[in-house]
Amino acid sequence: MRILGAPIGAANIGLGSFGDELIRQGVPVHSIRWSPPPDGAEVSLRRLASVSSWVASANEVVVRRLHEARPLLVGVGRAIDEIPEMDALMFLHAGPAIGWEDMSGPMRGAVIGAVQFEGLADTPEEAIRCIEQGMVHFSPNHEHASVAPMAGIVSASMPVWVVEIDSAGKRATCPVNEGMGRVLRFGAFHREHLEHLAWMRDRMLPILRATLEILDAPPDIRSLIAQALQMGDECHNRHKAGSALFFREIAPALLSVEEPASDIAAVATDLARNEIAFLNPTMAGAKAVMDAGAGVPGSSVVTAMTRNGREFGLRLSGLGGRWFTGPASTIRGLYFPGYGSEDANPDLGDSAITETMGLGGFAVAASQPVLQSVGGTIEESLQITRSMYEITCAESAAFQIPALGFRGTPLGIDAREVVHTGILPVINTGIAHREAGIGQIGAGVVRPPMEPFVRALEALADMAPSAR
């Protein structure tokens, strides 16, 4: 169809099949992704739209705090010394609150291993009896300004990184990364790895502490992330560049530590071989940044997303520490040889704090090999990041994506836009075996359920000035 020689295009809203006939006739069609709001969401969206200036003002405050936050790696120590309210029998975990009876296989496996690591049991069977008799207790990492990957189990004597926000007084911790393969965070608890954790506590921790004390200034997590994004990381599943940059920054001080040369060499080798060593400082930095944006009345910005293997949970800045939960999702990805989707546990881990800050799946256009490695395409990676701009309030001033003309990463997930557009956040993740003791079996991408976003908006609408 042409008017005065110019082709006329069409906008197709909703199902792609609506525009198929026009495409067959040669009419240019622009597809617009749209779906009706989920059940129960229309009332909340209307109520919040009537006080849009109230929400927008609050979101501006949150975004400003996120822009200003500069996380610094200020220390490393034992969890019981660095995490508020931690005690010798407390075991922190990923995701919203959950008890032993409801934990998934990989989280149970991580708890079993951690109980042995702390010397409370000598065998897995003894560890299970200890747990079932109520000798230990559990609490979510997020309740203690902490985060941890996958199962997220943190016990009293584990080494943790300590990150602080210089402008906001916020502080967060994350365990020192234990490496890849059959490791505790994926639910494995074999003796060899427990011995490695003991070495990290007894030899690696004091050397890392001395290293940070020698440095002229604490490592700037924001700066290292910004550089890593320029070098092909998306700073969740891929940390090759970030880990190399981090090691280069601390190496001179590490080699100056007054400890046995063999121990220093062992620590240097461990860090140099671990391609995701920088994941954990990144997570602690993201947690501190998002906590800096928390607690602003009226804000619809998401400040935490996390999963415990059974449930996904989120928090909004305007609703304080309240959790809104829904069932954990199934991960789409690629599996190691011998494993398939029937072996996989549902989504798991605190590491979605990176996406909450606009990294990981939100920045996958900066690291196109990541999506290729889990079965996606370069075009899909660009499309995913572009779609994340539709559900965020702003673009980062610190983190940029070369493939998108150095556009800032999407920043500040707006729960209103998630519900209004139907576009759910994209999260990069590893895949744990559903049974305890086996470990990682793949990696992929996942989207959370919509229900928590809908319920969070309902609660925010109830707080709106016109609703009082």
TORSEKE-713536 format. One line per 2 residues: their letters; for each residue x, y, z negated of C-alpha. Coordinates in Angstrom, 3 decimals. Example, Ala and Ser with C-alpha at 12.3 -4.5 7.8 and 13.67 -1.06 7.14 Angstrom:
AS	12.300 -4.500 -7.800 ~ 13.670 -1.060 -7.140
This chain:
MR	0.000 0.000 0.000 ~ 1.433 3.403 1.008
IL	0.265 7.030 0.902 ~ 2.067 9.410 3.262
GA	4.760 6.771 3.684 ~ 5.523 6.441 -0.040
PI	4.932 3.107 -1.778 ~ 2.534 3.069 -4.724
GA	3.512 0.957 -7.704 ~ 1.429 -0.558 -10.470
AN	1.821 -0.958 -14.199 ~ 0.977 -4.427 -15.469
IG	0.024 -4.525 -19.158 ~ -0.100 -7.838 -20.988
LG	0.144 -11.181 -19.191 ~ 2.644 -11.221 -16.343
SF	0.268 -13.275 -14.192 ~ -2.033 -10.229 -13.913
GD	0.427 -8.627 -11.516 ~ 1.379 -11.702 -9.505
EL	-1.050 -11.010 -6.652 ~ 0.222 -7.428 -6.276
IR	3.788 -8.704 -6.207 ~ 2.852 -11.163 -3.457
QG	1.474 -8.201 -1.476 ~ 4.772 -6.366 -1.869
VP	3.495 -3.789 -4.385 ~ 6.157 -2.692 -6.905
VH	5.000 -3.773 -10.356 ~ 6.348 -2.481 -13.660
SI	5.511 -4.911 -16.457 ~ 4.659 -3.445 -19.848
RW	4.922 -5.790 -22.794 ~ 1.853 -5.440 -24.974
SP	-0.351 -7.579 -27.144 ~ -3.236 -6.752 -29.477
PP	-2.248 -6.041 -33.097 ~ -2.303 -9.128 -35.326
DG	-5.462 -9.855 -37.288 ~ -5.830 -7.480 -40.205
AE	-3.272 -4.991 -38.932 ~ -5.516 -2.487 -37.157
VS	-6.845 -0.917 -40.346 ~ -3.353 -0.488 -41.808
LR	-2.008 0.988 -38.584 ~ -4.884 3.503 -38.431
RL	-4.434 4.526 -42.075 ~ -0.707 5.015 -41.611
AS	-1.278 6.908 -38.364 ~ -3.441 9.375 -40.304
VS	-0.452 10.130 -42.564 ~ 2.220 9.792 -39.897
SW	4.043 12.928 -41.048 ~ 4.336 11.445 -44.562
VA	5.885 8.249 -43.172 ~ 8.069 10.089 -40.650
SA	9.516 12.391 -43.306 ~ 10.346 9.425 -45.514
NE	11.929 7.571 -42.605 ~ 14.071 10.594 -41.787
VV	15.448 10.490 -45.329 ~ 16.257 6.796 -44.988
VR	17.939 7.216 -41.599 ~ 20.032 10.105 -42.904
RL	21.227 7.941 -45.801 ~ 22.081 5.115 -43.409
HE	24.074 7.473 -41.197 ~ 25.975 8.894 -44.169
AR	26.763 5.559 -45.847 ~ 30.430 4.564 -45.548
PL	31.092 1.115 -47.055 ~ 34.610 0.516 -48.397
LV	36.119 -2.806 -49.478 ~ 37.232 -1.861 -52.984
GV	37.964 -5.205 -54.603 ~ 37.672 -8.955 -54.942
GR	36.993 -11.010 -58.059 ~ 35.074 -13.878 -59.617
AI	31.322 -13.695 -59.184 ~ 30.664 -13.713 -62.931
DE	32.893 -10.645 -63.328 ~ 31.524 -8.687 -60.370
IP	27.804 -9.499 -60.075 ~ 25.355 -7.863 -62.499
EM	23.585 -10.251 -64.917 ~ 25.524 -13.275 -63.615
DA	26.154 -16.024 -66.174 ~ 27.998 -19.330 -66.166
LM	24.866 -21.389 -65.467 ~ 23.293 -19.075 -62.887
FL	23.373 -20.079 -59.236 ~ 22.415 -17.401 -56.722
HA	20.844 -18.386 -53.410 ~ 19.806 -16.925 -50.063
GP	16.324 -15.658 -49.347 ~ 13.337 -14.961 -51.585
AI	13.040 -16.779 -54.921 ~ 12.839 -20.561 -54.723
GW	13.174 -23.445 -57.175 ~ 15.081 -26.715 -56.830
ED	11.902 -28.663 -56.111 ~ 11.167 -26.557 -53.024
MS	14.703 -26.106 -51.684 ~ 15.506 -27.463 -48.236
GP	18.198 -30.095 -47.677 ~ 21.127 -27.779 -46.902
MR	20.394 -25.523 -49.875 ~ 20.158 -28.541 -52.162
GA	23.456 -29.797 -50.773 ~ 25.115 -26.455 -51.474
VI	23.775 -26.436 -55.047 ~ 25.040 -29.987 -55.621
GA	28.484 -28.981 -54.412 ~ 28.529 -25.773 -56.456
VQ	27.552 -27.623 -59.660 ~ 30.511 -29.955 -59.128
FE	32.794 -27.041 -58.249 ~ 31.942 -25.389 -61.579
GL	32.864 -28.567 -63.466 ~ 29.332 -29.253 -64.680
AD	29.283 -32.668 -62.973 ~ 31.795 -35.096 -61.456
TP	29.588 -36.689 -58.806 ~ 26.610 -35.677 -56.655
EE	24.400 -37.958 -58.716 ~ 25.487 -36.308 -61.955
AI	24.938 -32.880 -60.367 ~ 21.359 -33.788 -59.424
RC	20.631 -34.997 -62.966 ~ 22.078 -31.770 -64.345
IE	19.849 -29.701 -62.076 ~ 16.692 -31.746 -62.693
QG	17.207 -31.507 -66.460 ~ 17.122 -27.713 -66.193
MV	20.724 -27.136 -67.257 ~ 21.168 -24.471 -64.543
HF	18.936 -21.684 -63.245 ~ 18.488 -19.910 -59.932
SP	18.033 -16.365 -58.675 ~ 18.072 -14.698 -55.221
NH	21.280 -12.937 -54.206 ~ 19.319 -9.836 -53.226
EH	18.140 -9.385 -56.818 ~ 21.775 -8.850 -57.839
AS	23.077 -6.504 -55.093 ~ 24.591 -9.568 -53.426
VA	24.298 -11.508 -50.182 ~ 25.749 -14.771 -48.876
PM	25.540 -16.681 -45.570 ~ 23.279 -19.677 -44.873
AG	22.346 -21.482 -48.135 ~ 23.930 -18.525 -49.887
IV	24.838 -20.404 -53.065 ~ 27.088 -18.310 -55.305
SA	28.328 -19.725 -58.610 ~ 30.164 -18.077 -61.479
SM	33.794 -18.663 -60.537 ~ 33.538 -18.229 -56.767
PV	35.630 -15.363 -55.297 ~ 33.498 -12.479 -53.974
WV	34.327 -9.352 -52.002 ~ 33.210 -6.059 -53.584
VE	32.046 -3.208 -51.339 ~ 31.043 0.293 -52.415
ID	29.384 3.204 -50.627 ~ 31.498 6.262 -51.328
SA	28.631 8.751 -50.959 ~ 25.763 6.865 -52.625
GK	27.237 4.940 -55.524 ~ 25.866 1.671 -54.143
RA	27.755 -1.569 -54.634 ~ 27.364 -5.034 -53.119
TC	29.149 -8.373 -53.113 ~ 29.508 -11.361 -50.806
PV	31.609 -14.518 -51.278 ~ 34.961 -14.814 -49.537
NE	34.359 -16.846 -46.375 ~ 35.186 -20.540 -46.767
GM	35.816 -21.285 -43.068 ~ 33.945 -23.262 -40.429
GR	32.627 -26.807 -40.120 ~ 31.357 -28.986 -42.959
VL	31.320 -26.277 -45.610 ~ 29.248 -25.497 -48.686
RF	27.103 -22.772 -47.138 ~ 25.769 -25.311 -44.605
GA	24.963 -27.823 -47.333 ~ 28.103 -29.990 -47.249
FH	29.724 -30.992 -50.539 ~ 32.535 -33.424 -49.692
RE	35.525 -33.550 -52.041 ~ 38.010 -32.032 -49.591
HL	35.993 -28.838 -49.320 ~ 35.414 -28.544 -53.059
EH	39.192 -28.745 -53.454 ~ 39.547 -25.939 -50.896
LA	37.092 -23.804 -52.891 ~ 39.160 -24.442 -56.018
WM	42.296 -23.313 -54.157 ~ 40.474 -20.156 -53.052
RD	39.572 -19.420 -56.686 ~ 42.931 -20.278 -58.244
RM	45.469 -19.120 -55.627 ~ 43.779 -17.103 -52.890
LP	41.798 -14.820 -55.212 ~ 44.761 -13.387 -57.168
IL	46.721 -12.825 -53.968 ~ 43.813 -11.041 -52.274
RA	43.270 -8.910 -55.400 ~ 46.938 -7.904 -55.456
TL	46.800 -7.182 -51.702 ~ 43.936 -4.713 -52.063
EI	45.706 -3.032 -54.977 ~ 48.807 -2.420 -52.838
LD	46.909 -0.819 -49.940 ~ 47.031 2.981 -49.774
AP	43.246 3.081 -49.234 ~ 40.463 0.487 -49.280
PD	39.588 -0.993 -45.872 ~ 36.814 1.010 -44.194
IR	34.167 -1.564 -43.249 ~ 32.245 0.888 -41.040
SL	35.357 1.715 -39.024 ~ 36.312 -1.928 -38.558
IA	32.785 -2.833 -37.404 ~ 32.786 0.066 -34.939
QA	36.062 -1.133 -33.432 ~ 34.917 -4.757 -33.318
LQ	31.787 -3.820 -31.349 ~ 34.037 -2.223 -28.726
MG	36.011 -5.467 -28.510 ~ 33.174 -7.946 -27.924
DE	31.792 -8.783 -31.371 ~ 28.133 -8.363 -32.307
CH	29.221 -8.733 -35.947 ~ 27.062 -11.660 -36.996
NR	27.761 -14.856 -35.039 ~ 30.950 -13.484 -33.460
HK	33.685 -11.909 -35.600 ~ 36.824 -12.723 -33.626
AG	37.788 -9.092 -33.135 ~ 36.666 -7.939 -36.582
SA	38.576 -10.727 -38.338 ~ 41.722 -9.950 -36.331
LF	41.423 -6.224 -37.097 ~ 40.860 -6.938 -40.780
FR	43.846 -9.270 -40.978 ~ 46.056 -6.717 -39.215
EI	45.018 -4.034 -41.714 ~ 45.811 -6.051 -44.836
AP	48.757 -8.128 -43.552 ~ 51.576 -5.696 -44.527
AL	50.269 -5.489 -48.089 ~ 49.630 -9.242 -48.216
LS	53.263 -9.938 -47.322 ~ 54.386 -7.573 -50.108
VE	52.557 -9.382 -52.910 ~ 54.868 -10.778 -55.600
EP	53.701 -14.374 -55.501 ~ 55.376 -17.571 -54.250
AS	56.086 -17.345 -50.529 ~ 54.347 -20.669 -49.923
DI	51.117 -19.375 -51.484 ~ 51.238 -16.147 -49.477
AA	51.838 -18.144 -46.292 ~ 48.888 -20.399 -47.117
VA	46.560 -17.408 -47.650 ~ 47.789 -15.702 -44.464
TD	47.276 -18.911 -42.492 ~ 43.782 -19.414 -43.903
LA	42.735 -15.866 -42.958 ~ 44.401 -15.956 -39.534
RN	42.713 -19.214 -38.555 ~ 39.245 -18.193 -39.749
EI	37.529 -16.406 -36.872 ~ 34.573 -15.392 -39.063
AF	36.552 -14.189 -42.087 ~ 35.195 -10.673 -41.581
LN	31.547 -11.802 -41.590 ~ 31.352 -11.685 -45.373
PT	32.794 -8.164 -45.889 ~ 30.454 -7.055 -43.102
MA	27.473 -8.562 -44.924 ~ 28.439 -6.906 -48.208
GA	28.841 -3.610 -46.366 ~ 25.452 -3.975 -44.685
KA	23.813 -4.813 -48.019 ~ 25.298 -1.717 -49.665
VM	24.246 0.475 -46.725 ~ 20.674 -0.800 -46.680
DA	20.398 -0.445 -50.463 ~ 21.442 3.175 -49.992
GA	18.326 3.575 -47.848 ~ 15.996 1.804 -50.276
GV	13.455 3.333 -52.632 ~ 12.113 6.204 -50.509
PG	8.327 6.472 -51.085 ~ 6.359 6.298 -47.856
SS	9.138 4.808 -45.741 ~ 8.285 1.972 -43.358
VV	11.951 1.109 -42.740 ~ 12.947 -2.490 -43.458
TA	15.832 -2.648 -45.958 ~ 16.243 -6.425 -46.263
MT	15.518 -9.532 -44.185 ~ 16.484 -12.946 -45.518
RN	15.561 -16.644 -45.383 ~ 15.822 -19.521 -47.851
GR	15.151 -22.397 -45.461 ~ 11.447 -22.452 -46.363
EF	10.425 -18.790 -46.269 ~ 11.445 -15.599 -44.527
GL	11.258 -12.486 -46.683 ~ 11.548 -8.748 -46.127
RL	11.531 -5.530 -48.115 ~ 10.504 -2.010 -47.104
SG	12.265 1.083 -48.396 ~ 8.941 2.562 -49.495
LG	7.934 -0.509 -51.503 ~ 11.003 -0.996 -53.674
GR	11.890 -4.562 -54.616 ~ 8.656 -6.233 -53.477
WF	9.061 -9.244 -51.213 ~ 6.736 -10.001 -48.304
TG	7.122 -13.544 -47.070 ~ 6.085 -16.022 -44.402
PA	7.223 -19.460 -43.219 ~ 10.806 -19.719 -41.969
ST	11.012 -20.005 -38.187 ~ 12.478 -22.655 -35.892
IR	15.793 -21.678 -34.303 ~ 16.327 -21.710 -30.534
GL	19.907 -22.667 -29.758 ~ 22.540 -25.163 -28.680
YF	23.567 -28.160 -30.753 ~ 26.844 -29.924 -31.380
PG	27.173 -33.320 -29.637 ~ 24.981 -35.946 -31.260
YG	22.459 -33.502 -32.755 ~ 19.182 -31.999 -31.568
SE	16.266 -29.890 -32.692 ~ 14.806 -32.789 -34.690
DA	17.872 -32.596 -36.968 ~ 17.684 -28.854 -37.617
NP	16.594 -27.113 -40.783 ~ 14.370 -24.032 -40.404
DL	16.006 -20.613 -40.482 ~ 18.299 -20.011 -43.457
GD	20.542 -17.325 -44.965 ~ 21.069 -13.751 -46.164
SA	23.152 -12.943 -43.089 ~ 20.163 -11.273 -41.405
IT	21.252 -8.236 -43.430 ~ 23.493 -7.581 -40.416
ET	20.456 -7.332 -38.120 ~ 18.732 -5.169 -40.736
MG	21.591 -2.691 -40.205 ~ 21.365 -3.006 -36.408
LG	24.121 -5.539 -35.753 ~ 23.919 -9.207 -34.733
GF	20.915 -9.843 -32.523 ~ 20.232 -6.101 -32.299
AV	23.727 -5.496 -30.885 ~ 24.008 -8.644 -28.776
AA	24.488 -6.510 -25.641 ~ 27.922 -5.680 -27.083
SQ	28.808 -9.389 -27.145 ~ 27.270 -11.084 -24.173
PV	29.296 -14.316 -24.683 ~ 27.361 -14.848 -27.935
LQ	24.050 -15.278 -26.157 ~ 25.685 -17.370 -23.437
SV	27.079 -19.661 -26.132 ~ 23.554 -20.442 -27.352
GG	21.992 -20.912 -23.945 ~ 21.040 -17.336 -23.002
TI	22.151 -15.076 -20.158 ~ 23.936 -11.745 -19.856
EE	20.743 -10.147 -18.556 ~ 18.840 -11.489 -21.560
SL	21.389 -10.026 -23.975 ~ 20.926 -6.575 -22.457
QI	17.138 -6.925 -22.526 ~ 17.125 -8.052 -26.166
TR	19.079 -5.048 -27.385 ~ 16.967 -2.667 -25.289
SM	13.811 -4.150 -26.818 ~ 15.171 -3.603 -30.335
YE	15.232 0.162 -29.676 ~ 11.433 -0.062 -29.404
IT	11.091 -1.115 -33.046 ~ 13.708 1.129 -34.648
CA	13.705 4.748 -35.805 ~ 17.084 5.880 -34.561
ES	20.442 4.982 -33.026 ~ 23.620 4.584 -35.020
AA	26.114 7.411 -34.880 ~ 28.930 5.041 -35.883
FQ	28.304 1.862 -33.881 ~ 28.187 1.956 -30.065
IP	27.560 -0.552 -27.273 ~ 29.850 -0.194 -24.222
AL	27.547 -2.190 -21.897 ~ 24.746 0.319 -22.534
GF	26.826 3.395 -21.791 ~ 28.070 3.592 -25.403
RG	24.574 4.012 -26.707 ~ 24.312 3.743 -30.501
TP	23.077 0.446 -31.907 ~ 19.362 0.321 -32.881
LG	19.035 1.574 -36.452 ~ 16.215 1.460 -39.002
ID	13.652 -1.271 -38.254 ~ 10.221 0.372 -38.458
AR	7.654 -2.180 -39.635 ~ 4.888 -0.109 -38.004
EV	6.468 -0.550 -34.580 ~ 7.056 -4.263 -35.104
VH	3.350 -4.759 -35.765 ~ 2.163 -2.233 -33.176
TG	4.288 -3.590 -30.297 ~ 4.345 -7.237 -31.306
IL	8.136 -7.210 -30.825 ~ 9.814 -9.148 -33.621
PV	13.452 -8.656 -34.628 ~ 15.988 -10.970 -33.007
IN	18.382 -12.670 -35.432 ~ 21.554 -14.552 -34.513
TG	22.271 -17.504 -36.773 ~ 23.912 -20.848 -37.347
IA	21.932 -24.071 -37.549 ~ 22.233 -26.347 -40.587
HR	21.268 -30.011 -40.635 ~ 17.994 -30.545 -42.465
EA	19.609 -33.116 -44.774 ~ 21.989 -32.323 -47.605
GI	25.688 -33.058 -47.153 ~ 26.015 -32.897 -43.355
GQ	26.672 -29.218 -42.555 ~ 26.474 -27.105 -39.411
IG	25.087 -28.693 -36.248 ~ 24.745 -25.704 -33.910
AG	23.982 -22.012 -33.469 ~ 21.179 -19.989 -31.938
VV	18.738 -17.111 -32.151 ~ 15.479 -16.821 -34.052
RP	12.621 -14.400 -34.618 ~ 10.889 -14.104 -38.008
PM	7.144 -14.588 -38.523 ~ 4.831 -11.607 -38.066
EP	2.839 -12.117 -41.290 ~ 5.329 -10.447 -43.679
FV	5.410 -7.293 -41.566 ~ 1.608 -7.135 -41.515
RA	1.346 -7.595 -45.282 ~ 4.061 -5.031 -45.931
LE	2.150 -2.481 -43.842 ~ -1.041 -3.230 -45.765
AL	0.789 -2.502 -49.020 ~ 2.313 0.679 -47.630
AD	-1.081 1.844 -46.371 ~ -2.504 1.291 -49.869
MA	0.102 3.736 -51.173 ~ -0.607 6.405 -48.556
PS	-1.896 9.764 -49.894 ~ -5.266 9.404 -48.139
AR	-5.754 5.934 -49.653 ~ -5.531 7.083 -53.265
